[in-house]
Amino acid sequence: MNTTIPSLISTTTPLDSTQGPPSDPKDFSEFVDESTHHNVGDVSKEVNPNQPVQEVIGKQEDKAVFCLRMVVMLVLLGAAVGVSTSVYLFLDNGEKAAFEDQFDSDAAKVIEETGKTLDNTLGPADALLVNLVAHSRTLPKRLPNQTTAFPFVTLPSFGLQATKMLRNSKGFNLYVAPKLEQEQVPEWKTFINETHKTWIDEGLAVAETDPDYDGLIYKAYKNRTCPDLYTWGGQVVDLPRPDVGFYLPKVMEYPIVTGAGSRNGCPYNVDMARASRETSKVMNMMKTQRKAAIGQFSNINFNRSDPVQEQQYLALIGFYSLFLPKEEDPSEPICSIMMPIFDAVDTVYLDDSSRASPEDFVGFFGLSIQFKAWIRNILPEKSNGIIVVAEQSCGAAIPFTYRIDGAQTTYLGTGDHHDPKYDHMVRSVVLQALTDPNVFDHGTSYTGVPLAADFCPITINIYPSQDMEDNHRTNTPLYLTIVAAGIFVFTSLVFVCYDFLVERRQRKVMDRAVASGAIVSSLFPQEVAQKLYEENKAKFQKEEQQRNYKSGQVPGLHSLPLVNDMNQIAQLHPECTVFFADLAGFTAWSAKRQPTEVFQLLETLYGEFDKIADRRRVFKVETIGDCYVAITGCPKPQNTHAVIMCRFARDCMNRMTEVTAELSDSLGEDTATLGFRVGLHSGPVTAGVLRGQKARFQLFGDTVNTAARMESNGVKGRIHISQSTADSLMAQNKGDWLSERQDKITAKGKGVMTTYFVTPRSAGTLTTESVVSHRSGFGSNTFGSIEEGMEGIPELHVNTMEV
């Protein structure tokens, strides 16, 4: 009987270079195309078996030419650096200029749109006051000495007009505070008790139906009567504030929230003349200069480290939160716009207040608004990262910062949060001056009472941010610089293009040679693979000679060397042990399984057996179906070949039990019932390669056939060995492993035979052979069995557990 192993060597089909490097790259002539035979032939003649092909090819390179070309490349590189740097600086400066231009454009847009928004805030207030004064002209005068109906004026449908006015002006609260003299107080109490319920009920009704209002609606105001004048603290006021000289009772408010802020809960009659220490200054300015004013940002002018001021701050924030939209933050800067109301007989001084006299002052109008309302929704989506820092000169003069990203405006908090590196790009403007067409001509349509630019001026400073610069400073200069440098690099590559192509071709040849060598080394013993390499090299040299004589012709079959002309690769190995094993019950088991399940079992088992073979220095020959064939003592002699093979058989049998148990869950419970039947026989074996298509490494001889008979006549779960193998074990002092089989077997071609079952022990003697076996190496470099022999140093014995 002979056994074979398939070979992946093909004389007609080159291997792909991705299959891995050969263990011996000495001969790769079989796997190159004809166009490179002359180069590869030269290389193959110089290959040292102990030297990598890469090193041989590297020595052939012309270093002088390489150095010369490197000098040229360095010159080109210097030119590339100079040109690339110039390109980069030019483009980068262009982007920097574009960023600055974009900021200038955005800053101008912010200023212009803020001015328009401020106009849109003042315009609706102006219209409401015109209606109020015009309506007062239709009312009778309640006191004999009156020249105007004020202060005894309420505006019909005030809630509806106020709602529209707030929507257009972007404010969130408004009120009217008429001028009330001391002698008018008795009549005022009568008037307010008669009229307050009308505008309060109307305001509450409008608030309930206003889709834009989601704040407090305090219905208890309907039944609340407040005849006296009060301070915010709820104290009754008997006399006007001395530095003002008259009262300013708060009436006609929308939304009606004053009662929630005052301590006595009155929704009207709070004296606004006592609302601030700056009231007298504001009133004097409005009467004498006849201009409107923007008051202090009331919710940021607190020293919050002071417990008293902290309480006042929290109370104010809570008050604002009652009527601000839910999405708005009441801690953001809030101010009031105060517009004077002037009235005189037959004249309305709104379009030209300079004609009015202080005696025509009849009260003022108040509008609460967030600063953010003026700078929101003013830039296109692409304009991002604009920083706005505002600071008011009066009060605590605390700056605050916003960031504008397109239509979105974000409050960054109090303090100046701009990046100081952009100080040189600042654009500044005074908010109040934006309504003056002589200063900023942005198509203003507001012609009412002008804002006082010198009263609590609000300076707006506009800066870019790092994010804005990053949006404009792209990688384009870098990319174009790379392109410019790439042109020089490409020019440089022209000088070395030929070497590159040759190197790539040689690399391809080398990779294929390395891959083919690795496959051959994995299929054949080292000695056999070496002979195949040498033979292949000789065949290539003959083909090369024939091509020299027949240029341009493809050699026929007669030109190839005959197999019989070659030296035969065969050798007699006098002392070997052959291992045959198969799976007991496999045929019935596999009949009930899918092909994938059959292969899953066999691949798992054979893979585990291969690991054991590598560790035990056993040479795997092949697998035929469920039969596994291996040998020891071949191709390298092993004095303890029988001992090694018995331990290998034992390990395989143990691992077989573990693997089938593990696979029983996925392949069925009967998988665990599969058994392992092993047969061993020792003797001489002839081993070699029969060349041709699909060349194979084969075993010949009676030893192979007898080992197969040992397996076929074996017993499931036992290691069945012949007399020859038993004699080898006894020669190695392993007689205690043996138990003679009680019944004789009759083997085909052998007759009646006495055989044994062997049970290798788990402990033994460490011999010096294990040392040499590890040092000489066969297959893997792992230690494997420490009992493998090396006679010649019999005096070295160490009692230890077997690996």
C-alpha positions in Angstrom: 0.0 0.0 0.0 1.2 3.5 -0.6 -0.2 6.8 0.6 0.0 10.2 -1.0 -0.4 13.9 -0.2 -1.6 16.3 -2.9 1.0 18.9 -4.0 0.2 22.4 -4.9 3.2 22.7 -7.2 2.2 23.3 -10.8 4.5 23.7 -13.8 1.9 25.5 -15.8 0.0 27.9 -13.5 1.9 30.6 -11.5 0.9 31.2 -8.0 -0.5 34.5 -6.9 1.9 36.7 -4.9 -0.7 37.0 -2.1 -0.3 33.4 -1.0 2.7 34.2 1.2 6.5 34.0 1.1 8.3 30.7 0.5 10.5 29.4 3.3 13.4 29.1 0.8 13.3 31.8 -1.9 16.3 30.2 -3.8 14.4 29.1 -6.9 11.5 31.1 -8.4 12.1 30.5 -12.1 9.0 28.3 -12.4 6.7 31.3 -11.5 7.9 34.2 -13.7 6.7 35.2 -17.2 9.0 34.8 -20.2 9.6 38.5 -20.5 11.7 38.5 -17.3 13.5 35.2 -17.7 16.9 36.7 -18.5 16.8 38.8 -15.3 15.6 36.1 -13.1 18.1 33.6 -14.5 20.9 35.9 -13.5 19.5 36.3 -10.0 19.0 32.7 -9.5 22.6 32.0 -10.2 23.7 34.2 -7.5 21.3 33.2 -4.8 22.8 32.0 -1.6 20.5 29.5 0.2 21.1 31.3 3.4 20.6 34.8 2.0 17.2 36.5 1.3 16.3 37.3 -2.3 15.6 40.9 -1.3 19.2 41.3 -0.2 20.5 39.8 -3.5 18.4 42.2 -5.5 19.5 45.2 -3.4 23.2 44.4 -4.1 22.5 44.7 -7.9 21.4 48.3 -7.7 23.7 50.8 -9.2 24.5 53.1 -6.3 26.3 55.7 -8.3 23.3 56.3 -10.5 21.1 56.3 -7.5 23.1 59.0 -5.8 23.2 61.1 -8.9 19.5 61.0 -9.3 19.1 61.8 -5.6 21.1 65.0 -6.1 18.8 65.9 -9.0 15.8 65.2 -6.9 17.2 67.4 -4.1 17.6 70.3 -6.5 14.1 69.8 -7.7 12.9 69.5 -4.1 14.5 72.9 -3.3 12.7 74.5 -6.3 9.5 72.8 -5.2 9.8 74.2 -1.7 10.4 77.7 -2.9 7.5 77.7 -5.4 5.1 75.9 -3.0 5.9 78.4 -0.2 5.1 81.3 -2.5 1.9 79.7 -3.6 0.8 79.0 -0.1 1.6 82.5 1.2 -0.3 84.1 -1.8 -3.4 82.0 -1.3 -3.3 82.1 2.5 -3.1 85.9 2.4 -6.0 85.9 0.0 -8.1 83.9 2.3 -7.2 86.2 5.2 -8.3 89.2 3.2 -11.5 87.4 2.3 -12.1 86.7 6.0 -11.6 90.3 6.9 -13.8 91.5 4.1 -16.5 89.1 5.2 -16.3 90.3 8.7 -16.5 93.9 7.6 -19.6 93.0 5.6 -21.2 91.1 8.5 -20.4 93.9 11.0 -21.9 96.5 8.7 -24.9 94.2 8.3 -25.3 93.9 12.1 -25.1 97.7 12.5 -27.5 98.4 9.7 -30.1 95.7 10.8 -29.8 96.7 14.4 -30.7 100.3 13.4 -33.6 99.1 11.4 -34.8 96.8 14.2 -34.6 99.8 16.6 -36.6 101.8 14.2 -39.2 99.1 14.1 -39.3 99.2 17.9 -39.8 102.9 18.1 -42.2 103.2 15.2 -45.1 101.1 16.6 -44.7 102.9 20.0 -44.9 106.2 18.2 -48.1 105.1 16.4 -49.7 104.0 19.7 -48.9 107.3 21.3 -50.4 109.2 18.3 -53.6 107.2 18.8 -53.5 107.9 22.6 -53.1 111.7 22.1 -55.6 111.8 19.3 -58.1 110.0 21.4 -57.5 112.4 24.3 -58.6 115.3 22.1 -62.1 113.7 21.9 -62.5 113.5 25.7 -64.0 116.2 28.0 -61.8 117.9 30.5 -62.7 116.7 34.0 -61.3 119.8 35.9 -62.0 123.5 35.1 -58.3 124.6 34.8 -57.3 121.7 32.4 -55.9 122.6 29.0 -55.7 118.9 28.0 -57.7 115.8 29.0 -54.5 114.2 30.5 -54.1 112.5 32.8 -57.7 111.3 32.7 -57.3 109.3 29.5 -57.7 105.6 28.7 -57.5 104.2 25.2 -60.3 102.0 24.0 -59.3 98.6 22.8 -55.9 99.2 24.5 -55.2 95.4 24.9 -55.6 94.7 21.2 -53.5 97.7 20.1 -50.9 96.8 22.7 -50.7 93.2 21.5 -50.0 94.3 17.9 -47.5 96.9 19.1 -45.5 94.3 21.1 -45.5 91.9 18.2 -44.1 94.6 15.8 -41.7 96.2 18.3 -40.3 92.9 19.7 -40.9 94.1 23.3 -42.6 92.1 25.9 -44.3 94.7 28.3 -45.7 98.2 27.9 -47.5 100.8 30.0 -48.5 104.4 30.2 -47.6 106.7 33.1 -49.4 110.0 32.9 -48.3 113.1 34.7 -50.4 113.7 37.8 -50.3 116.9 39.8 -51.0 116.9 43.5 -54.3 118.8 43.1 -55.5 116.3 40.6 -55.2 113.3 43.0 -58.8 113.3 44.3 -60.3 113.4 40.9 -57.8 110.8 39.8 -59.0 108.4 42.4 -62.5 108.8 41.2 -61.5 108.4 37.5 -59.4 105.3 38.1 -62.0 103.6 40.0 -64.5 104.3 37.2 -62.2 103.1 34.3 -59.7 100.6 35.5 -61.9 97.6 35.3 -62.6 98.3 31.6 -58.9 98.1 30.4 -58.0 95.4 33.0 -60.8 93.1 31.9 -60.0 93.8 28.2 -56.3 93.2 28.8 -56.9 89.9 30.6 -59.3 88.7 27.8 -56.7 89.5 25.1 -53.9 87.7 27.0 -56.0 84.6 27.2 -56.4 84.5 23.4 -53.0 85.9 22.5 -51.1 82.9 20.8 -47.8 84.7 21.4 -48.3 85.2 25.2 -47.7 82.2 27.5 -47.0 84.2 30.7 -49.1 84.9 33.9 -52.8 85.7 33.6 -53.9 86.8 37.1 -57.7 86.9 36.9 -58.0 88.2 40.5 -57.1 91.6 39.1 -60.7 92.0 37.9 -61.9 92.5 41.4 -58.9 94.4 42.7 -59.4 98.1 43.6 -56.4 100.4 44.3 -57.6 104.0 44.8 -54.3 105.3 46.3 -50.9 105.8 44.8 -48.2 103.3 45.9 -44.5 102.5 45.7 -43.3 99.2 44.4 -42.9 98.2 48.1 -46.7 98.7 48.6 -46.5 101.9 50.6 -49.1 104.6 50.1 -47.7 107.8 48.5 -49.1 111.1 49.9 -46.8 113.6 48.2 -44.9 113.6 44.9 -41.2 112.9 44.8 -39.6 116.2 45.6 -37.0 116.2 42.8 -39.7 115.3 40.3 -42.7 117.4 41.5 -45.5 115.2 40.3 -46.7 111.6 40.2 -46.4 109.2 37.4 -49.0 106.5 38.1 -48.7 103.3 36.0 -51.9 102.5 34.1 -52.9 100.8 30.8 -50.3 98.0 31.1 -50.1 94.9 28.9 -49.5 92.2 29.9 -50.9 93.2 33.3 -48.2 91.9 35.7 -47.4 94.9 37.9 -49.5 93.4 40.7 -47.3 90.4 40.8 -44.3 92.5 41.3 -45.6 95.0 43.9 -46.0 93.9 47.5 -49.6 95.0 47.8 -50.6 93.2 44.6 -52.1 96.3 42.9 -52.0 96.1 39.1 -52.0 99.8 38.6 -51.3 103.2 40.4 -47.7 102.3 41.1 -45.8 105.7 41.1 -43.1 105.3 38.4 -41.5 108.5 39.6 -40.2 106.5 42.6 -39.2 103.4 40.5 -35.5 104.5 40.2 -33.0 106.9 41.6 -32.5 108.1 38.0 -36.1 109.1 37.5 -35.7 112.8 38.0 -32.8 112.9 35.6 -34.8 111.0 33.0 -37.9 113.2 33.4 -35.9 116.3 33.2 -34.2 115.1 30.1 -37.5 114.2 28.4 -39.1 117.5 29.3 -36.2 119.8 28.4 -34.6 118.0 25.5 -37.9 116.5 24.3 -36.2 113.1 23.5 -36.8 109.5 24.4 -34.4 107.5 26.5 -33.2 104.0 26.9 -32.9 103.2 30.6 -30.4 101.1 32.4 -30.2 97.3 32.0 -32.0 96.6 35.2 -31.3 92.9 35.7 -27.5 93.0 35.3 -26.7 96.1 37.5 -26.5 94.1 40.7 -23.6 93.3 43.0 -24.6 89.7 43.5 -22.0 89.2 46.2 -24.1 91.5 48.4 -26.9 89.3 50.0 -29.4 92.1 49.8 -28.8 92.9 46.1 -28.8 89.1 45.4 -32.3 88.9 46.8 -33.4 91.9 44.8 -31.8 90.3 41.6 -33.6 87.0 42.2 -36.9 88.9 42.8 -36.5 90.8 39.5 -35.6 87.7 37.5 -38.7 86.0 39.0 -40.8 88.9 38.0 -39.6 89.0 34.4 -40.1 85.2 34.1 -43.8 85.7 34.7 -44.5 87.2 31.3 -41.4 86.5 29.2 -41.9 83.7 26.6 -40.8 80.3 28.1 -37.9 80.0 25.7 -36.4 83.3 26.8 -33.9 83.7 29.6 -35.0 86.4 32.1 -31.4 86.8 33.2 -30.4 88.2 29.8 -30.0 92.1 29.6 -33.4 93.9 29.7 -34.0 97.6 29.5 -36.9 100.0 29.1 -37.5 102.5 26.4 -39.2 105.6 27.8 -40.9 108.0 25.4 -42.3 111.4 26.5 -45.9 112.3 25.7 -46.5 115.9 24.7 -49.9 117.5 24.2 -51.1 121.1 23.6 -54.1 122.7 22.2 -54.5 122.1 18.5 -51.0 120.6 18.2 -49.4 117.1 18.4 -45.7 117.4 19.0 -44.5 113.9 17.9 -42.9 114.5 14.5 -41.3 117.7 15.6 -40.9 117.6 19.4 -38.5 120.5 19.3 -41.6 122.8 19.1 -43.0 121.5 22.4 -42.3 123.2 25.7 -41.8 121.5 29.0 -45.3 122.5 30.1 -46.7 120.3 27.2 -45.2 117.2 28.9 -48.2 115.0 30.0 -46.5 111.7 30.8 -44.4 109.0 29.3 -44.7 105.7 27.7 -42.6 102.7 28.8 -41.6 99.6 26.8 -39.6 96.7 28.2 -37.4 94.8 25.7 -34.5 92.4 25.7 -31.3 93.6 24.1 -31.2 90.4 22.1 -34.4 91.4 20.2 -32.3 94.1 18.3 -29.6 91.7 17.1 -31.6 88.5 16.4 -32.5 87.2 12.9 -30.4 89.8 11.2 -27.6 87.7 9.4 -27.8 85.0 6.8 -27.1 81.4 7.7 -23.5 81.5 6.3 -22.5 84.3 8.6 -21.3 82.6 11.8 -19.2 83.5 14.8 -19.9 87.2 15.1 -19.2 88.4 18.7 -21.2 91.4 20.0 -20.1 93.1 23.2 -22.4 95.9 24.6 -21.7 98.2 27.5 -23.8 101.0 28.9 -22.1 104.0 30.4 -24.5 104.6 33.3 -25.2 102.4 36.2 -22.6 99.8 37.0 -21.4 99.8 33.4 -21.2 96.0 33.2 -20.5 94.7 29.7 -22.3 91.7 28.3 -21.6 89.5 25.3 -23.7 87.8 22.6 -22.7 85.5 19.7 -24.5 85.7 16.4 -24.6 82.6 14.2 -26.8 83.3 11.2 -30.4 83.9 12.6 -29.4 82.4 16.0 -28.2 84.7 18.8 -26.7 83.2 21.9 -26.1 85.0 25.2 -22.6 84.4 26.5 -23.1 86.2 29.8 -21.9 89.3 31.5 -18.4 90.4 30.8 -16.4 90.9 27.6 -15.9 87.4 26.0 -14.3 88.4 22.7 -10.9 87.0 21.7 -8.3 89.8 22.3 -6.4 88.9 19.2 -9.2 90.5 17.1 -9.0 93.8 18.9 -7.6 95.5 15.8 -10.7 94.5 13.8 -13.4 95.9 16.2 -16.3 97.8 14.7 -18.0 100.1 17.2 -21.3 102.1 17.3 -23.5 103.8 19.8 -27.0 102.2 19.7 -28.9 105.4 20.3 -27.2 107.0 17.3 -28.5 104.4 14.9 -31.8 106.3 14.7 -30.2 109.5 13.6 -30.3 109.6 9.8 -27.5 112.2 9.9 -25.2 109.6 11.4 -26.4 106.3 9.8 -28.5 106.4 6.7 -30.1 103.0 6.6 -33.4 104.1 5.1 -35.0 104.9 8.4 -38.7 105.4 8.5 -39.0 106.6 12.1 -39.9 110.3 12.4 -41.1 110.4 16.0 -39.4 111.5 19.2 -35.6 110.9 18.7 -33.5 108.9 21.1 -31.1 110.8 23.4 -27.7 109.7 22.2 -25.9 111.1 25.3 -28.2 109.6 27.9 -26.9 106.2 29.1 -25.4 105.5 25.7 -25.0 101.9 24.8 -21.7 101.2 22.9 -21.8 98.1 20.7 -18.5 96.5 19.8 -18.4 93.9 17.1 -15.6 91.3 16.7 -15.0 88.2 14.7 -14.3 84.9 16.4 -11.9 82.0 15.8 -14.8 79.9 14.5 -15.5 82.6 11.9 -11.9 82.7 10.8 -11.8 78.9 10.6 -14.8 79.0 8.3 -13.0 81.2 5.9 -9.4 79.9 6.3 -9.8 76.6 4.4 -7.2 74.0 3.4 -7.3 75.2 -0.2 -3.9 76.9 0.0 -2.5 73.7 1.4 -4.1 71.6 -1.3 -3.0 73.9 -4.1 0.5 74.0 -2.6 0.5 70.2 -2.6 -0.5 70.2 -6.2 2.3 72.6 -7.1 4.7 70.4 -5.1 3.3 67.4 -6.7 4.2 68.7 -10.2 7.8 68.9 -9.1 7.6 65.5 -7.5 6.2 64.0 -10.6 9.0 65.6 -12.6 11.5 64.0 -10.2 9.8 60.7 -10.5 10.5 60.7 -14.3 14.2 60.4 -13.5 13.7 57.2 -11.5 10.7 55.8 -13.4 12.7 53.1 -15.1 14.2 51.9 -11.8 10.8 51.9 -10.2 9.3 49.8 -12.9 12.1 47.3 -12.8 12.0 47.2 -9.1 8.2 46.5 -9.1 8.7 43.7 -11.6 11.4 42.2 -9.5 9.3 42.5 -6.4 6.5 40.7 -8.1 8.8 37.9 -9.1 10.2 37.7 -5.6 6.8 37.7 -3.9 5.7 34.9 -6.1 8.8 33.0 -5.4 8.4 33.5 -1.7 4.8 32.4 -1.8 5.6 29.2 -3.8 8.4 28.4 -1.5 6.2 28.7 1.5 3.6 26.3 0.0 6.2 23.8 -1.0 7.8 23.9 2.5 4.4 23.3 4.1 3.7 20.2 2.0 7.1 18.5 1.8 9.9 17.7 4.3 12.8 20.2 4.2 15.2 17.7 2.5 12.6 16.9 -0.2 11.7 20.6 -0.8 15.4 21.4 -1.2 15.8 18.7 -3.9 12.7 20.0 -5.7 14.2 23.5 -5.7 17.5 22.3 -7.1 15.8 20.2 -9.8 13.5 23.1 -10.8 16.5 25.4 -11.2 18.2 22.9 -13.5 15.1 22.6 -15.6 14.8 26.4 -15.9 18.4 26.7 -17.1 17.8 24.1 -19.8 14.7 26.0 -20.9 16.8 29.2 -21.0 19.4 27.6 -23.2 16.7 26.4 -25.7 15.2 29.9 -25.9 18.7 31.3 -26.8 18.7 29.0 -29.8 15.0 29.4 -30.7 14.3 33.1 -30.1 10.7 34.0 -30.4 9.4 30.4 -30.4 7.5 28.5 -27.7 9.4 25.3 -26.8 7.5 22.1 -27.6 7.1 19.1 -25.3 10.2 17.5 -26.8 12.3 20.3 -25.4 11.4 19.7 -21.8 13.4 17.3 -19.8 12.0 13.8 -19.4 11.1 12.7 -15.9 13.2 9.6 -16.3 16.3 11.7 -17.0 16.0 13.3 -13.5 17.5 12.0 -10.3 14.8 10.3 -8.4 13.7 11.7 -5.0 13.3 8.6 -2.9 14.9 7.3 0.3 14.6 4.3 2.5 14.0 5.0 6.2 14.9 1.8 8.1 13.2 2.6 11.4 9.8 4.3 11.4 6.4 4.0 13.0 3.4 4.5 10.9 0.1 5.7 12.4 -3.3 4.9 10.9 -6.5 6.1 12.7 -10.1 6.5 11.8 -13.4 7.5 13.4 -15.5 4.5 14.6 -19.1 5.1 13.7 -18.3 7.9 11.3 -20.0 6.4 8.3 -23.4 6.1 10.0 -23.0 9.4 11.7 -22.1 11.3 8.4 -25.0 9.7 6.6 -27.4 11.8 8.7 -25.5 15.1 8.5 -25.2 17.9 6.1 -21.8 18.2 4.2 -21.0 21.4 6.1 -21.5 19.6 9.4 -19.3 16.7 8.3 -16.5 19.1 7.3 -16.9 21.0 10.6 -16.2 17.9 12.6 -13.3 16.7 10.4 -11.6 20.1 10.2 -11.9 20.6 13.9 -10.5 17.2 14.7 -7.7 17.3 12.1 -6.7 20.8 13.2 -6.3 19.6 16.8 -4.3 16.5 15.6 -2.1 18.7 13.5 -1.2 20.8 16.6 -0.4 17.7 18.6 1.7 16.4 15.7 3.6 19.6 15.6 4.3 19.5 19.3 5.3 15.8 19.3 7.6 16.0 16.2 5.3 13.8 14.2 5.1 14.2 10.4 1.6 14.2 9.1 1.3 12.5 5.7 -2.3 12.9 4.7 -6.0 12.4 5.5 -8.2 10.2 3.5 -11.8 10.7 4.4 -11.9 10.1 8.2 -8.6 8.3 8.2 -5.5 10.2 9.5 -2.0 9.0 8.5 1.2 10.1 10.1 4.8 8.8 10.6 7.8 9.2 12.9 11.4 8.4 12.0 10.8 9.9 8.6 12.1 12.1 7.0 14.5 12.6 9.9 15.6 9.6 12.0 14.1 9.5 15.5 15.5 6.8 17.9 12.3 6.9 20.0 9.9 6.9 17.0 7.6 4.3 18.6 7.4 6.1 22.0 6.7 9.4 20.2 4.0 7.9 18.1 2.3 6.1 21.1 2.2 9.4 23.0 0.9 11.1 19.9 -1.9 8.5 19.6 -2.8 8.9 23.2 -3.0 12.7 23.0 -5.1 12.4 19.8 -7.5 10.0 21.5 -7.9 12.2 24.5 -8.4 15.3 22.4 -10.9 13.4 20.2 -13.1 12.8 23.3 -13.0 16.4 24.3 -13.7 17.8 20.9 -16.7 15.5 20.2 -18.1 16.4 23.6 -17.8 20.1 22.8 -19.4 19.7 19.3 -22.3 17.5 20.5 -24.4 20.7 21.2 -24.1 21.9 17.6 -23.8 18.6 15.7 -26.0 16.4 17.8 -25.7 14.3 20.9 -24.6 11.2 19.0 -21.4 13.1 18.0 -20.0 12.3 21.5 -20.5 8.6 20.8 -18.0 8.6 18.0 -14.9 6.6 18.8 -11.2 6.6 17.7 -9.5 3.5 16.4 -5.7 3.6 16.1 -3.3 1.2 14.5 0.6 1.4 14.7 3.3 -0.6 13.0 7.1 -0.1 13.0 9.5 -1.0 10.3 11.3 0.3 7.2 9.5 2.7 4.9 10.4 4.0 1.5 9.4 7.7 1.0 9.7 10.0 -1.9 8.1 12.1 -4.6 6.5 10.8 -7.8 6.9 13.9 -10.1 4.4 15.0 -12.7 1.2 16.8 -12.4 0.1 17.1 -8.8 3.3 15.6 -7.5 2.9 13.8 -4.2 5.0 12.8 -1.2 4.4 9.1 -0.8 5.1 6.2 1.5 5.7 2.7 0.2 6.3 -0.6 1.9 4.9 -3.4 3.9 5.1 -1.3 7.1 2.5 1.1 5.7 0.2 -1.8 4.8 0.6 -3.5 8.1 -0.2 -0.3 10.0 -3.4 0.0 8.0 -4.2 -3.6 9.0 -3.6 -2.7 12.7 -6.1 0.1 12.4 -8.8 -1.9 10.5 -8.6 -4.8 13.1 -8.3 -2.4 16.0 -10.8 -1.7 18.8 -12.6 1.5 19.4 -10.9 3.6 22.0 -7.7 1.5 22.0 -4.3 1.9 20.5 -3.6 -1.3 18.6 0.1 -2.0 17.8 2.0 -4.8 16.1 4.7 -7.0 17.5 7.3 -4.9 15.8 6.1 -1.7 17.5 5.9 -3.6 20.8 9.5 -4.7 20.4 10.5 -1.0 19.8 8.7 0.1 23.0 10.4 -2.6 25.1 13.7 -1.6 23.7 13.0 1.8 25.1 12.0 0.3 28.6 8.3 0.9 27.9 7.2 -2.7 28.3 4.9 -1.7 31.2 2.7 0.2 28.6 1.8 -3.1 26.8 -1.0 -5.5 27.2 -1.1 -8.5 24.8 -4.4 -8.8 22.9 -6.1 -12.1 24.0 -7.3 -13.0 20.5 -5.1 -13.3 17.5 -6.0 -11.4 14.4 -5.9 -12.6 10.8 -4.6 -9.8 8.6 -4.9 -9.8 4.8 -1.5 -10.8 3.4 0.0 -11.3 6.8 -1.9 -14.2 8.3 -2.4 -14.7 12.0 -0.6 -12.0 14.1 0.0 -11.4 17.7 -0.8 -7.8 18.6 -0.9 -5.6 21.6 -2.8 -2.7 23.1 -0.7 0.1 24.4 -1.5 2.6 27.2 1.3 5.2 27.5 1.9 6.3 31.1 1.5 9.9 32.2 4.9 10.0 34.0 8.3 8.9 32.7 12.0 9.7 32.5 13.4 12.7 30.8 16.1 11.5 28.4 18.8 13.5 26.7 17.0 12.8 23.4 14.5 15.5 24.2 17.2 18.0 24.4 18.6 17.2 21.0 15.0 16.9 19.6 14.3 20.4 20.7 17.6 21.7 19.4 17.6 19.9 16.1 14.0 20.8 15.5 11.4 19.3 13.2 8.3 21.1 12.1 7.4 23.6 14.9 9.9 25.1 17.3 7.7 24.2 20.3 9.1 21.8 22.9 6.8 18.8 22.1 7.5 15.6 24.0 10.3 15.7 26.4 10.8 12.0 26.1 11.8 12.1 22.4 15.2 10.5 22.2 18.7 11.3 21.7 20.9 8.4 22.6 24.5 9.1 23.1 24.1 10.7 26.6 22.4 7.9 28.5 23.7 9.0 31.8 21.5 12.1 31.9 18.2 11.2 33.6 15.8 13.5 35.4 12.6 12.3 37.0 9.8 14.7 36.0 6.2 14.8 34.8 5.7 14.3 31.1 4.8 17.4 29.0 
